[in-house]
Amino acid sequence: MKRQDIGEVLFSLRQHNQTLVAIKLYRNGSIHRSGTGALPACNLRITTGESYKDLFNQLIRQIPDKIIATTFVQPESERNEDSLEFVVAFYGGNCTHVKGVEQWELHSGIRIFANEGQYIQHPFEPLVRTIGDKTMRITDELYFDAIIKQVFELNATSLPDVLRIAVSAQEKDNVFLLKNYFSSIVYTDFDIWLAKNLKWKTYFDAYLKPYSLHFSKTNGVCELEKREKEQDTWMSKTVQRNAFHGMSIHEYAIPIAGGDLEEIPIGLMLQILFLLGCLAITLAFLFSM
């Protein structure tokens, strides 16, 4: 197969009969993705419209010709219980659909296993890992924004007009979905990207009210804050903080300047106001004597 023939690129990673990530990029600009690339498996699935032709072209330009022209399937006998199964596949030529399944005229690809404790890498492994890493990197932000849309009903300005999201029965529980997602990305480097870049993004609800999200990780605990943005000011307020690895969700609603000051829980603020009121009454009584 030649580079110009490719209509679809597939990358998948499986372990213990679970799909850790599966990504399809199409020449027409559509993207399908599920998973983060690590356990616990996050099964939220997204399908976009034809908005990402540039990402497809970006990926294709970086793939060596010798990989595109290669077909290799490592024998099942070389797989063990803990093997990681890597698949990179290319499909092209004419495409027909038989009972909803794509049937491509041309195809090539590689399937290999990486076994724990294996000192000698398969010759294709470094290239396959590199392709997988690039495929994940160019779709990580899109996948995160889809998670936020599903959980908080917030839309990033970068989300495509056409985006379909499907979740498993378990992941209809938003807390379960978030815990799975954040518990898995701590084993990738996307959490580093979130910590540096997420605070600069703006999300909008159905009424076009703007929000920002702030992510941090301390001692293995991921924390995500949802903050309201005040129009034309630097004021914001945290309306929800999610801490994962067993910690609960807390509600906050006290304005903060620039998002850098410490937030005060509503219950604590009411206690402070009550004490200040008692102090004022006491002082007034003393001065009236």
C-alpha positions as CSV (number, residue, x, y, z in Angstrom):
1,M,0.0,0.0,0.0
2,K,1.2,3.5,-0.8
3,R,0.8,6.6,1.5
4,Q,-1.7,8.3,-0.9
5,D,-4.0,5.2,-0.8
6,I,-4.6,5.3,3.0
7,G,-8.1,6.1,4.0
8,E,-7.9,5.0,7.7
9,V,-5.3,4.5,10.3
10,L,-6.0,2.3,13.4
11,F,-4.0,2.1,16.6
12,S,-5.1,-0.1,19.5
13,L,-3.5,-1.3,22.7
14,R,-5.0,-4.3,24.7
15,Q,-4.0,-6.1,27.9
16,H,-5.9,-8.8,29.9
17,N,-8.6,-8.9,27.3
18,Q,-9.3,-5.2,27.8
19,T,-8.9,-2.5,25.2
20,L,-6.8,0.3,26.8
21,V,-7.1,2.5,23.8
22,A,-8.5,2.3,20.3
23,I,-8.2,5.2,17.8
24,K,-9.2,5.4,14.2
25,L,-8.3,8.5,12.1
26,Y,-9.9,8.8,8.7
27,R,-8.7,10.8,5.7
28,N,-12.1,12.5,5.5
29,G,-11.4,14.1,9.0
30,S,-13.4,11.8,11.2
31,I,-12.0,10.4,14.5
32,H,-13.2,7.5,16.6
33,R,-11.6,6.9,20.0
34,S,-12.1,5.1,23.2
35,G,-9.7,4.7,26.2
36,T,-6.6,6.5,27.6
37,G,-3.9,3.9,27.0
38,A,-3.8,2.6,30.6
39,L,-5.7,0.7,33.2
40,P,-8.4,1.0,34.5
41,A,-9.9,1.0,31.1
42,C,-12.0,4.0,30.3
43,N,-14.7,2.9,27.8
44,L,-16.3,6.2,26.8
45,R,-16.4,6.2,23.0
46,I,-16.4,9.3,20.8
47,T,-17.0,9.8,17.1
48,T,-16.5,13.1,15.4
49,G,-17.7,14.7,12.2
50,E,-15.3,15.4,9.4
51,S,-13.4,18.2,11.2
52,Y,-9.9,16.8,11.6
53,K,-8.3,16.3,8.2
54,D,-5.3,18.2,9.4
55,L,-4.7,15.7,12.2
56,F,-4.9,12.8,9.8
57,N,-2.4,14.4,7.4
58,Q,-0.1,15.4,10.3
59,L,0.0,11.7,11.4
60,I,0.5,10.2,8.0
61,R,3.4,12.5,7.2
62,Q,5.3,11.1,10.3
63,I,4.8,7.4,9.5
64,P,7.8,5.7,7.7
65,D,7.1,4.1,4.3
66,K,8.4,0.8,5.4
67,I,5.7,0.5,8.1
68,I,2.9,1.4,5.6
69,A,4.1,-1.3,3.2
70,T,4.5,-4.0,5.9
71,T,2.1,-6.7,7.1
72,F,3.2,-8.7,10.1
73,V,1.2,-10.6,12.7
74,Q,3.2,-12.0,15.7
75,P,2.1,-15.6,16.5
76,E,-0.3,-16.1,19.4
77,S,2.1,-18.6,20.9
78,E,4.4,-15.7,21.7
79,R,1.8,-14.0,23.8
80,N,1.6,-14.5,27.6
81,E,-1.1,-13.6,30.2
82,D,0.3,-10.1,30.8
83,S,1.3,-9.2,27.2
84,L,0.5,-5.8,25.8
85,E,-0.9,-6.2,22.3
86,F,0.0,-3.4,19.9
87,V,-1.8,-3.0,16.6
88,V,-1.1,-0.4,13.9
89,A,-3.1,-0.9,10.7
90,F,-3.7,1.0,7.5
91,Y,-6.7,0.6,5.2
92,G,-7.2,2.1,1.8
93,G,-8.6,1.9,-1.7
94,N,-12.4,1.5,-2.1
95,C,-14.4,1.0,1.0
96,T,-17.8,-0.7,1.2
97,H,-20.0,-1.5,4.2
98,V,-21.3,-5.0,4.9
99,K,-23.8,-5.1,7.7
100,G,-22.3,-1.9,9.1
101,V,-18.7,-3.2,9.0
102,E,-16.1,-1.4,6.8
103,Q,-14.6,-3.5,4.1
104,W,-11.5,-1.9,2.6
105,E,-9.9,-2.9,-0.7
106,L,-6.3,-2.6,0.6
107,H,-4.8,-3.1,4.1
108,S,-1.5,-3.6,5.8
109,G,-0.4,-3.5,9.4
110,I,1.5,-4.9,12.3
111,R,0.4,-6.8,15.5
112,I,3.1,-7.4,18.1
113,F,3.2,-8.4,21.8
114,A,5.3,-6.8,24.4
115,N,5.9,-9.1,27.4
116,E,6.8,-8.0,30.9
117,G,10.4,-8.8,31.6
118,Q,11.2,-9.1,28.0
119,Y,14.8,-7.9,27.5
120,I,14.9,-8.2,23.7
121,Q,12.4,-6.0,21.9
122,H,10.7,-7.0,18.8
123,P,12.3,-5.1,15.9
124,F,9.0,-3.3,15.2
125,E,8.2,-2.4,18.8
126,P,9.9,1.0,18.9
127,L,8.2,2.2,15.7
128,V,4.8,0.9,16.7
129,R,5.1,2.5,20.2
130,T,6.1,5.8,18.5
131,I,3.1,5.7,16.1
132,G,0.8,4.9,19.0
133,D,2.2,7.7,21.1
134,K,1.7,10.2,18.3
135,T,-1.8,9.0,17.6
136,M,-2.8,9.4,21.2
137,R,-1.1,12.8,21.6
138,I,-3.0,14.4,18.8
139,T,-6.4,13.2,20.1
140,D,-5.8,13.4,23.9
141,E,-7.2,16.9,24.2
142,L,-10.3,16.1,22.1
143,Y,-10.9,13.0,24.3
144,F,-10.6,15.0,27.5
145,D,-13.0,17.6,26.2
146,A,-15.5,14.8,25.4
147,I,-15.2,13.6,29.0
148,I,-15.9,17.1,30.3
149,K,-18.9,17.4,28.0
150,Q,-20.3,14.1,29.2
151,V,-19.8,14.8,32.9
152,F,-20.4,18.6,33.3
153,E,-22.4,19.4,30.1
154,L,-19.8,21.9,29.2
155,N,-18.5,22.5,25.7
156,A,-14.9,23.6,24.8
157,T,-14.7,26.1,22.0
158,S,-12.4,23.6,20.2
159,L,-15.0,20.8,20.1
160,P,-16.4,19.9,16.7
161,D,-20.0,20.7,15.7
162,V,-20.6,16.9,15.3
163,L,-19.6,14.8,18.3
164,R,-21.3,11.6,19.3
165,I,-20.5,10.1,22.8
166,A,-21.4,6.7,24.0
167,V,-20.7,5.3,27.5
168,S,-21.1,1.9,29.2
169,A,-23.8,1.3,31.7
170,Q,-21.3,1.8,34.6
171,E,-19.9,5.0,33.1
172,K,-23.3,6.6,33.1
173,D,-22.3,7.3,36.7
174,N,-20.2,10.4,36.2
175,V,-18.1,10.0,39.3
176,F,-17.2,6.4,38.2
177,L,-16.3,7.8,34.8
178,L,-14.1,10.5,36.2
179,K,-12.4,8.2,38.6
180,N,-11.6,5.7,35.8
181,Y,-10.3,8.5,33.6
182,F,-8.1,10.2,36.1
183,S,-6.9,6.9,37.6
184,S,-5.6,5.9,34.2
185,I,-4.0,9.1,32.9
186,V,-1.7,9.3,35.9
187,Y,0.2,6.5,34.1
188,T,0.5,8.7,31.0
189,D,2.0,12.1,30.7
190,F,-1.3,13.8,29.7
191,D,-1.8,14.8,33.3
192,I,1.3,17.0,33.0
193,W,-0.3,18.7,29.9
194,L,-3.5,19.3,31.9
195,A,-1.7,20.8,34.8
196,K,0.1,23.3,32.5
197,N,-2.6,24.1,29.9
198,L,-6.1,23.4,31.2
199,K,-6.5,26.7,33.1
200,W,-6.2,28.7,29.9
201,K,-9.1,26.9,28.2
202,T,-12.7,28.2,28.4
203,Y,-15.8,26.0,28.5
204,F,-19.4,27.1,28.1
205,D,-22.7,25.7,29.4
206,A,-26.0,25.5,27.4
207,Y,-26.6,29.2,28.3
208,L,-23.1,30.3,27.1
209,K,-22.0,30.9,30.6
210,P,-18.2,30.6,30.7
211,Y,-16.3,28.3,33.1
212,S,-12.6,27.4,33.6
213,L,-11.2,24.1,34.8
214,H,-8.1,23.7,36.9
215,F,-6.3,20.5,37.3
216,S,-3.6,19.5,39.9
217,K,-2.0,16.3,41.1
218,T,-0.4,15.9,44.6
219,N,0.9,12.7,46.0
220,G,-1.0,10.7,43.3
221,V,-4.3,12.4,44.0
222,C,-5.8,14.2,41.0
223,E,-8.0,17.2,41.7
224,L,-10.3,19.0,39.2
225,E,-12.0,22.3,39.9
226,K,-14.8,23.8,37.9
227,R,-14.8,27.6,38.3
228,E,-17.3,30.1,37.1
229,K,-15.9,33.0,35.1
230,E,-17.2,36.5,35.7
231,Q,-17.7,38.4,32.4
232,D,-15.2,41.3,31.8
233,T,-13.4,40.8,35.2
234,W,-10.7,38.6,36.6
235,M,-13.0,37.3,39.3
236,S,-14.0,33.7,39.4
237,K,-15.5,31.2,41.9
238,T,-15.1,27.5,42.4
239,V,-18.4,25.8,42.1
240,Q,-17.2,22.2,42.2
241,R,-14.0,20.5,43.2
242,N,-13.5,16.8,42.4
243,A,-10.7,14.9,44.1
244,F,-10.0,11.3,43.1
245,H,-8.5,8.2,44.6
246,G,-11.5,7.9,47.0
247,M,-12.0,11.5,48.0
248,S,-15.4,13.1,47.7
249,I,-16.8,16.0,45.7
250,H,-17.0,19.3,47.5
251,E,-19.1,22.4,46.6
252,Y,-17.7,25.9,46.9
253,A,-19.2,29.3,46.0
254,I,-16.9,32.1,47.3
255,P,-15.4,34.6,44.8
256,I,-11.6,34.4,44.4
257,A,-9.3,36.9,42.7
258,G,-7.7,35.6,39.6
259,G,-8.3,32.0,40.7
260,D,-5.2,32.0,43.0
261,L,-6.5,32.6,46.4
262,E,-7.7,29.8,48.7
263,E,-11.4,29.0,48.5
264,I,-13.5,29.0,51.7
265,P,-16.3,26.5,52.1
266,I,-19.8,28.0,52.5
267,G,-20.4,26.3,55.8
268,L,-17.2,27.8,57.3
269,M,-18.0,31.2,55.9
270,L,-21.4,31.1,57.6
271,Q,-19.8,30.2,60.9
272,I,-17.4,33.1,60.6
273,L,-20.2,35.5,59.8
274,F,-22.2,34.3,62.8
275,L,-19.2,34.8,65.1
276,L,-18.6,38.3,63.7
277,G,-22.2,39.1,64.4
278,C,-22.0,37.9,68.0
279,L,-18.8,40.0,68.5
280,A,-20.5,43.1,67.1
281,I,-23.5,42.7,69.4
282,T,-21.2,42.2,72.4
283,L,-19.1,45.3,71.5
284,A,-22.3,47.4,71.0
285,F,-23.6,46.3,74.5
286,L,-20.3,47.1,76.2
287,F,-20.0,50.6,74.6
288,S,-23.7,51.4,75.5
289,M,-22.9,50.9,79.3
